[in-house]
């Protein structure tokens, strides 16, 4: 359902008369609240829930969503793997160097 424009909402409000003693703003607020609430469906007496149907729907919807995914090509995949490996190596070297510095600091300064 398409959203209404401001002009369309104003025209709709102008067409509907305000109730006795109520302001037009209050009437439009009440109308919006009535429209916003969906009607609750009452469960029927003989209706039963079929076990496993929820799982079947979930799998079907998941499969449909996976068909919409744009999967990376081989060169994009290789570039992504290289970026991750380089980042891991840089962080690993930084942590190793930091560990060596703090190891010497703790042994020579704090434990003396």
C-alpha positions as CSV (number, residue, x, y, z in Angstrom):
1,X,0.0,0.0,0.0
2,X,1.5,3.3,-1.1
3,X,1.9,6.1,1.4
4,X,-0.5,9.0,1.2
5,X,0.8,12.5,0.4
6,X,0.1,15.3,2.8
7,X,-2.5,16.8,0.4
8,X,-4.3,13.5,0.2
9,X,-4.5,13.3,4.0
10,X,-5.7,16.8,4.3
11,X,-8.4,16.2,1.6
12,X,-9.5,13.1,3.5
13,X,-9.7,14.9,6.8
14,X,-11.7,17.8,5.2
15,X,-14.3,15.3,3.8
16,X,-15.0,13.6,7.1
17,X,-16.9,15.8,9.6
18,X,-15.7,16.2,13.1
19,X,-17.8,14.5,15.8
20,X,-19.9,16.6,18.3
21,X,-17.7,18.6,20.7
22,X,-14.5,17.1,19.4
23,X,-11.8,19.0,17.7
24,X,-10.7,18.0,14.2
25,X,-7.2,17.1,15.4
26,X,-8.7,14.7,18.0
27,X,-10.9,13.1,15.4
28,X,-8.1,12.6,13.0
29,X,-6.0,11.1,15.8
30,X,-8.8,8.7,16.7
31,X,-9.1,7.7,13.0
32,X,-5.4,7.1,12.7
33,X,-5.4,4.9,15.8
34,X,-8.3,2.9,14.4
35,X,-6.5,2.4,11.1
36,X,-3.2,1.5,12.8
37,X,-4.7,-1.4,14.8
38,X,-5.1,-4.5,12.7
39,X,-8.2,-6.7,13.5
40,X,-7.2,-9.6,15.7
41,X,-8.1,-12.9,14.3
42,X,-10.0,-15.1,16.7
43,X,-9.0,-18.8,16.7
44,X,-11.6,-21.0,15.3
45,X,-12.9,-23.9,17.4
46,X,-11.9,-26.8,15.1
47,X,-8.6,-25.2,13.9
48,X,-5.4,-27.2,14.8
49,X,-1.8,-26.3,14.4
50,X,0.1,-28.7,12.2
51,X,3.5,-29.6,13.7
52,X,6.5,-29.0,11.5
53,X,4.7,-26.5,9.3
54,X,6.6,-23.6,10.9
55,X,10.0,-25.3,10.1
56,X,8.9,-26.0,6.5
57,X,7.9,-22.3,6.0
58,X,11.2,-21.1,7.6
59,X,13.3,-23.3,5.3
60,X,11.3,-22.3,2.3
61,X,11.6,-18.6,3.1
62,X,15.3,-19.0,3.9
63,X,15.9,-20.7,0.6
64,X,14.1,-17.9,-1.3
65,X,16.3,-15.3,0.5
66,X,19.5,-17.2,-0.4
67,X,18.5,-17.1,-4.0
68,X,18.4,-13.3,-3.9
69,X,22.0,-13.1,-2.5
70,X,24.7,-11.8,-4.8
71,X,27.5,-14.2,-4.1
72,X,31.1,-13.0,-4.6
73,X,33.1,-14.1,-7.6
74,X,36.4,-16.0,-7.2
75,X,38.5,-12.9,-7.5
76,X,36.5,-11.0,-4.9
77,X,36.7,-14.0,-2.6
78,X,40.5,-14.2,-3.0
79,X,40.8,-10.4,-2.4
80,X,38.8,-10.7,0.8
81,X,40.8,-13.6,2.1
82,X,44.1,-11.8,1.4
83,X,42.8,-8.7,3.2
84,X,41.9,-10.8,6.3
85,X,45.2,-12.6,6.3
86,X,47.2,-9.4,6.0
87,X,45.2,-7.8,8.8
88,X,45.8,-10.9,11.0
89,X,49.5,-10.8,10.4
90,X,49.8,-7.1,11.1
91,X,47.8,-7.4,14.4
92,X,49.8,-10.5,15.3
93,X,53.2,-8.8,14.8
94,X,52.0,-5.8,16.8
95,X,50.8,-7.9,19.7
96,X,54.1,-9.9,19.6
97,X,56.2,-6.8,19.7
98,X,54.0,-5.3,22.5
99,X,54.4,-8.5,24.5
100,X,58.2,-8.4,24.2
101,X,58.3,-4.8,25.4
102,X,56.0,-5.3,28.3
103,X,57.8,-8.6,29.2
104,X,61.1,-6.7,29.6
105,X,59.5,-3.8,31.4
106,X,57.9,-6.2,34.0
107,X,61.0,-8.3,34.5
108,X,63.5,-5.4,34.7
109,X,61.5,-2.6,36.4
110,X,58.6,-4.1,38.3
111,X,60.1,-7.3,39.6
112,X,63.5,-5.8,40.7
